[in-house]
Amino acid sequence: MAETAHSGKHETKARSTPSGAPGTMPGDTTGATTGTGPHPAPAAVDLSHCRAQFPALELRVNGYPAAFLDGPGGTQVPRPVIEAMNDYLVRKNANTHGAFLTSRATDETIAAARRALADLLGAEPGEIAFGANMTTLNFALSRAIARGLRPGDEVIVTELDHDADVSPWTALAEQGIVIRQVRVDPETCTLDMEHFASLLGPRTRVVAAGWASNAVGTINDVARIVRMAHEVGALAVIDAVHYAPHGPIDVRALGCDFLLCSVYKFFGPHVGVLYGRREAFERLQTYKVRPQSPEVPEKIETGTLNHEGLAGAAAAVDFIASLGRPYVETFREVLGGASGRRAEALAGMHAIEAYEAPLCQRLLDGLAQIPGVRVYGPPEGHPRTPTVSFTLEGRHPAEVARFLGERGLFVWDGDFYAVTLVERLGLADKGGLVRVGLAPYNTAEEIDRLLEAVEELARSSRPGW
Ligand SMILES: Cc1ncc(COP(=O)(O)O)c(C=O)c1O
């Protein structure tokens, strides 16, 4: 584990502020990388103005302003997204493919959502399918892929991942598919890539791996994982649910066959997204009802979609593009020649990455100064998301989360469904971890409030201190 070094001495000095004032970015984005391309250019990025667009941030708890540090479980929703969903329900609500106005508007709502998510991911609209959530889509995907597999074929999953990227694949063991699991190194919370290489072979048909860990923030070298999967002729399926809110995605550059994410993790409603590389998607034998289109992407979309959610999903991408618009020139070099909303959405994700990185450093530095706190996650310098998990000696994680929650500091505790990782960290029977996740609406002031509260609890946990 990457345990932070502690001086053992409690200090009340002002927090070190590696990034200066809230929202400033003095020109270093180390620790944040896409895993697929060059690091974003050094830039001064301030996204704190976006707070005004999130009505939920007005909430108060016991007199404290609510600080939403629970983003990895789902972000808050900006006003334009709420309005888009409202507008759909008021003016366009119908089922699809009818001969009348609201039905046509519904068809267009779905098409617009495909275009928006294609812009966010660097795909074609016809390669974007929607579903209830990532887990449901991944089960549909694994079952469809399994129709082309034979007993003895092999599927590789990892110990680092959320169970939504594990169980849909391990379920295939029932039909004789051999499941292999890449080990995680519990000291560094990173994947053992040598072990991964040793698991690949002529019977490997699928490699399912996460882009980033929702439990500890580790960003994996997914480009390498995809390449290695393809070298043995396997499909590469990437779970980008935790990565997508924190960095730019280019599915073409990555070269993956399928990629999944969830719009509620990046300012939208509860909708799951599946990207399928056209050729791989066309070969897929999905389970479907007879009247359903056999064509991509509809062939995996069973039943009626969440139309108001899709209106919100498109608006969420527009929101990200609105964050990126002022930064298109700043990040021009890493936009790969993109234009229009694709360029703005990419710039938005680079801007989010640049805004969150120094806040994350502030959080890590502050936690390192609190005796009894142990941070679990990748070592310094390893690519990571701004999702930081820790334990506090002598306190159950649920107790820590409750204490913080009473002070309006919303954090998660538990295993966050990253069950194997938490087992490998030896924390499964100890309540898991306390998880703090950052989003563009979070500020340095909120992090300082959190650190002060953890410090207060740490002090009361250690009477002699
Ligand atoms: C990394 C990761 N993968 C998959 C999921 C499951 O996503 P969904 O809730 O859309 O099924 C989550 C949800 O937290 C996640 O963090």
Ligand as a Chemical Component Dictionary entry (heavy atoms), coordinates in Angstrom:
data_LIG
# 
_chem_comp.id                   LIG 
_chem_comp.type                 NON-POLYMER 
_chem_comp.pdbx_formal_charge   0 
_chem_comp.three_letter_code    LIG 
# 
loop_
_chem_comp_atom.comp_id 
_chem_comp_atom.atom_id 
_chem_comp_atom.alt_atom_id 
_chem_comp_atom.type_symbol 
_chem_comp_atom.charge 
_chem_comp_atom.model_Cartn_x 
_chem_comp_atom.model_Cartn_y 
_chem_comp_atom.model_Cartn_z 
_chem_comp_atom.pdbx_ordinal 
LIG C1 C1 C 0 -15.621 1.552  -12.359 1  
LIG C2 C2 C 0 -17.078 1.258  -12.371 2  
LIG N1 N1 N 0 -17.545 0.334  -13.221 3  
LIG C3 C3 C 0 -18.844 0.022  -13.284 4  
LIG C4 C4 C 0 -19.757 0.646  -12.469 5  
LIG C5 C5 C 0 -21.212 0.278  -12.582 6  
LIG O1 O1 O 0 -21.885 1.301  -13.223 7  
LIG P1 P1 P 0 -23.474 1.353  -13.254 8  
LIG O2 O2 O 0 -23.906 1.886  -11.934 9  
LIG O3 O3 O 0 -23.783 2.285  -14.371 10 
LIG O4 O4 O 0 -23.964 -0.021 -13.502 11 
LIG C6 C6 C 0 -19.331 1.615  -11.560 12 
LIG C7 C7 C 0 -20.288 2.265  -10.653 13 
LIG O5 O5 O 0 -19.934 2.839  -9.653  14 
LIG C8 C8 C 0 -17.959 1.945  -11.519 15 
LIG O6 O6 O 0 -17.491 2.862  -10.688 16 
# 
loop_
_chem_comp_bond.comp_id 
_chem_comp_bond.atom_id_1 
_chem_comp_bond.atom_id_2 
_chem_comp_bond.value_order 
_chem_comp_bond.pdbx_ordinal 
LIG C1 C2 SING 1  
LIG C2 N1 SING 2  
LIG C2 C8 DOUB 3  
LIG N1 C3 DOUB 4  
LIG C3 C4 SING 5  
LIG C4 C5 SING 6  
LIG C4 C6 DOUB 7  
LIG C5 O1 SING 8  
LIG O1 P1 SING 9  
LIG P1 O2 DOUB 10 
LIG P1 O3 SING 11 
LIG P1 O4 SING 12 
LIG C6 C7 SING 13 
LIG C6 C8 SING 14 
LIG C7 O5 DOUB 15 
LIG C8 O6 SING 16 
# 
